[in-house]
Amino acid sequence: MTVKLGFVVAEFNRDLTYMMEIEGEEHAKFLGAEVVDRIYVPGAYDMPLAIKKMLKENKVDAVVTIGCVIEGSTQHDEIVVQHAARKIIDLSLEFDKPVTLGISGPGMTRLEASERIDYAKRAVESAIKLVKRLE
């Protein structure tokens, strides 16, 4: 069985999320999975609605989120990641399908973010493992 993945990708910090997306897709192919759907959203905070739409359409076995939240001068980055992550977990449980967290941050600089583009790769691997183990 080929695992069918959906990617929900944040456009904010696109220079970094682009590299994350490419690395995630290459890793999916390496592991024998296929990215069959993709939705681009403005930022990580905007992901839950796109995830829900993707899960409702029932074309994917799992959803991989790809985003990058860099620290600013306020606690905005912490709020964004905390609330997005909570809703992502809720959607996974609501639809009984893996939704994995490939969002790097909060509390990191742009340099640290560039060193963490492998978060997408890890999220892809987690999604595939969960689909296969929960079949």
N, C-alpha and C positions, 0 to 999 in steps of 0.2 A: 504494500500500500504506500503510495506517495503521499506524504503529509502536505496538505495545502495550507499555506500561510497567508495571512493578510498583514500588511505593514501599515501602521499609522505613524506618519512622519511629521515632526514639527519643522516648520520653515524658519522659525526664529533661530539664529546662529546657524544659518543654512550652510555656511562653509564647513562646519563641523558635522552637522546632521547628514550632509551629502556623503561625506566619507564614511560615516556610520552606516548609512543605507547601503552603500556599495559593498562594504565589508560584510554586512549582514546577509545580503543577497548571495554573495559569493560563498559564504559559509553554508547557507541553506542548500545551494546546489551541491556543494561538497558532501553534505550529509544526505543527499538524495531527496530533498524537499523542494517544493516549488512555491514561489510567491505568485499567487493568483489574483490578488487584489491589493490596491494601494490607495490610501487617502492621505492627502497633504492638508495639514491644519496649521493655523498661524503659530501656535505655541503648545507647550506641554499641557497647559491648563485647559486647552480646547480639545484634548484628545477624547474624553469620555463619550461625547455625542457621536463622533466618528466611529469609535469602537462599537458602540451600541448598534449603529446602522449596519456595520459590517457583520456583526454577530447575528442580527435579525435576518439578514439576507441568506445566511446559512451556506455560504459558498466556501467557507474556510474551516479548517480544523482547529486553528489557533490564531491569535492576533499577537503581533510583536509591536511594541511601542518603541519609537526611536526619537529621542529628544536630548537636548543639552541645555541645562539651566545654570547659568554662570552667576556667581555672587556679585551683587551690586552694593550700593552704599546703605541699603535698607535690608529688612528681612524678607523682602518680596520673594526671593529665590526659595526660601524655606517654605513659605506659604504655598507657592505654586506646586512644588514637588510633593509636599505633604498631602494636599487636597487631590491632586491628580492621582497619586499612588493609591489613596484610599478608594477613590471611585473606580479605578482600574480593577482593584481586588473585588469590589462589589459586583462589577459587570462579569467578571470571570465566574463568580459563584452563581449569579443570576442565570447565566446562559450555559453553565456546566461545560465551559471550554476554557482552556488556558489563555490568559492574556498576560504576557510577560513584560517585565519592566526593563526596557532598554533606554532609560532616561538617566543620563549622568547628572550629578549635582544632588543637592545644593552645596553651597560653601566651597566652590572651587573657582580658580582663576581660569582665564582663557587657555593658558599654557597647560594647566592640569587637565582641562577639558580635552585638549588635543591629544593628551597622553591616554585618554580613556575612551577612544573611539571603539575599542573592543567591547564596550558594553552592549552594543547591538549584536555582536557575534555571540556573546553569552546569552542574550535574550532569545536569539534564534535557537540555540542549542537547548535551552530550557524548554522552549515551546515544543520542539520535536520530541524530547524525552518525555514530557508530560503527556502528549498525545499518545505516544506508543505505550506508555505505562498505564494509561487510563482507558485503553480500548476495551 
